[in-house]
């Protein structure tokens, strides 16, 4: 049985470029510890995907959001986990980051994500292949 994870695609336009929010979590993920990934997490019993993602964004960044369209469902790097990717619009970028969970965050262009060594492979695949394909539809 697979575990369902929700992932936020959060964008902002900065210096004439679209940038995407990725975070470094403090949890020990073995060789992927400290790698960049989207804001998100596991769906709790009785939660919808959208409700889970709004909760995770609020818990991790301290901001409310509107969970918009679902972009894709993809496999993750952890065996048996699948990610449900949603475009999200934040109420504000004035984050109150949960420092118990998140060590830092970065705004990166698709090119920077592609070239950054410390991005989870499934995250890099989503942003460099799946999201690009979705945007050109």
C-alpha positions as CSV (number, residue, x, y, z in Angstrom):
1,X,0.0,0.0,0.0
2,X,1.4,3.4,-1.0
3,X,1.7,6.4,1.3
4,X,0.2,9.6,-0.1
5,X,2.2,12.8,0.3
6,X,1.1,16.3,-0.8
7,X,3.6,18.7,-2.3
8,X,3.2,22.5,-2.9
9,X,4.2,24.2,-6.0
10,X,4.7,27.8,-4.8
11,X,5.9,30.4,-7.3
12,X,6.8,34.1,-7.2
13,X,7.9,36.4,-10.0
14,X,11.3,38.0,-9.1
15,X,13.7,39.9,-11.3
16,X,11.7,38.9,-14.4
17,X,12.0,35.2,-13.5
18,X,9.6,32.7,-12.0
19,X,11.1,31.2,-8.9
20,X,9.9,28.2,-6.9
21,X,10.0,27.7,-3.1
22,X,11.9,24.7,-1.8
23,X,12.8,24.0,1.8
24,X,15.4,22.0,3.7
25,X,13.9,20.0,6.5
26,X,15.7,18.9,9.6
27,X,14.4,15.3,9.6
28,X,17.1,12.6,9.0
29,X,16.6,11.2,5.5
30,X,19.9,9.4,5.3
31,X,21.8,10.4,2.1
32,X,19.1,12.9,1.3
33,X,19.3,14.8,4.7
34,X,19.4,18.5,4.1
35,X,18.3,18.2,0.4
36,X,15.8,20.7,-1.0
37,X,12.2,19.6,-1.4
38,X,8.8,21.2,-1.6
39,X,6.7,22.2,1.3
40,X,4.3,19.4,2.1
41,X,3.8,16.2,4.0
42,X,1.6,13.2,4.7
43,X,-2.1,13.2,4.6
44,X,-3.8,12.4,7.9
45,X,-6.8,10.1,8.3
46,X,-10.0,11.8,7.1
47,X,-8.2,14.7,5.4
48,X,-8.5,15.6,1.7
49,X,-5.3,16.2,-0.3
50,X,-6.1,20.0,-0.4
51,X,-6.8,20.2,3.3
52,X,-3.6,18.3,4.2
53,X,-1.5,20.6,2.0
54,X,-3.0,23.8,3.4
55,X,-2.4,22.4,7.0
56,X,1.2,21.5,6.1
57,X,1.9,24.9,4.6
58,X,0.5,26.6,7.7
59,X,2.5,24.4,10.1
60,X,5.8,24.8,8.2
61,X,5.6,28.4,7.0
62,X,3.0,30.0,9.3
63,X,1.0,31.3,6.4
64,X,-2.4,30.6,4.9
65,X,-2.8,29.6,1.3
66,X,-5.2,28.8,-1.5
67,X,-4.6,25.3,-2.8
68,X,-5.4,25.5,-6.5
69,X,-5.2,23.0,-9.3
70,X,-3.6,19.6,-9.1
71,X,-0.7,19.3,-11.5
72,X,0.3,15.6,-11.2
73,X,0.8,12.5,-9.2
74,X,4.4,11.1,-9.3
75,X,6.4,8.5,-7.5
76,X,8.8,9.6,-4.7
77,X,12.3,8.6,-3.7
78,X,11.0,6.7,-0.6
79,X,9.7,3.3,-1.6
80,X,5.9,3.1,-1.6
81,X,5.3,6.9,-1.5
82,X,3.6,8.9,-4.1
83,X,3.3,12.7,-4.3
84,X,0.2,14.7,-5.3
85,X,1.5,18.1,-6.6
86,X,-0.7,21.2,-6.3
87,X,-0.2,24.7,-7.4
88,X,-0.6,26.9,-4.3
89,X,-1.1,30.7,-3.9
90,X,0.2,32.1,-0.6
91,X,-1.6,34.8,1.3
92,X,1.8,36.4,2.1
93,X,5.5,35.7,1.8
94,X,6.1,36.9,5.4
95,X,7.0,33.4,6.6
96,X,7.1,32.3,10.3
97,X,9.1,29.2,9.6
98,X,8.8,26.3,12.0
99,X,12.5,26.1,13.0
100,X,11.9,22.6,14.6
101,X,11.1,21.3,11.1
102,X,12.7,23.6,8.5
103,X,16.3,24.6,8.5
104,X,16.1,27.0,5.5
105,X,14.2,27.8,2.4
106,X,15.2,29.0,-1.1
107,X,13.5,30.5,-4.1
108,X,15.0,28.9,-7.2
109,X,14.4,29.1,-11.0
110,X,13.8,25.9,-12.9
111,X,17.4,26.1,-14.2
112,X,18.8,26.5,-10.7
113,X,16.7,23.4,-9.6
114,X,18.0,21.4,-12.5
115,X,21.7,22.3,-11.7
116,X,21.5,22.2,-7.8
117,X,23.1,19.0,-6.5
118,X,21.2,19.0,-3.2
119,X,17.6,18.6,-4.5
120,X,15.7,15.4,-3.9
121,X,15.8,13.4,-7.2
122,X,12.0,13.1,-7.4
123,X,11.7,16.8,-6.8
124,X,14.2,17.6,-9.5
125,X,12.4,15.3,-11.9
126,X,9.0,16.9,-11.1
127,X,10.3,20.5,-11.6
128,X,12.5,19.8,-14.7
129,X,10.2,17.4,-16.6
130,X,6.6,17.2,-15.2
131,X,6.1,20.9,-14.4
132,X,7.6,22.0,-17.7
133,X,5.4,19.6,-19.6
134,X,2.4,20.9,-17.7
135,X,3.2,24.5,-18.4
136,X,3.5,24.1,-22.2
137,X,0.1,22.3,-22.5
